[in-house]
């Protein structure tokens, strides 16, 4: 694996709702395409092992996606959480 890209065009979610992150791993024929996800602020949003982001409260949060086979390969997606109506 040489690169990870988050491919979502809309990175916003309402508090209490979820957003599934989609990632693209390069090269396409990489042997191990597995990644981990981590929220830099779980008070704003959490993220599951599969990249499902759950909004907790209004704000912005960085979700870090890291290669399992090479932890030096990472990308960060900034997700906006809006207040529920």
Secondary structure, 3 states (H helix, E strand, C coil): CCEEEECCCCCEEECCCEEECCEEEECCCCCCCCEEEEECCCCCEEECCCCEEEECCCEEEEEEEEECCCCCCEEEEEEEEECCC
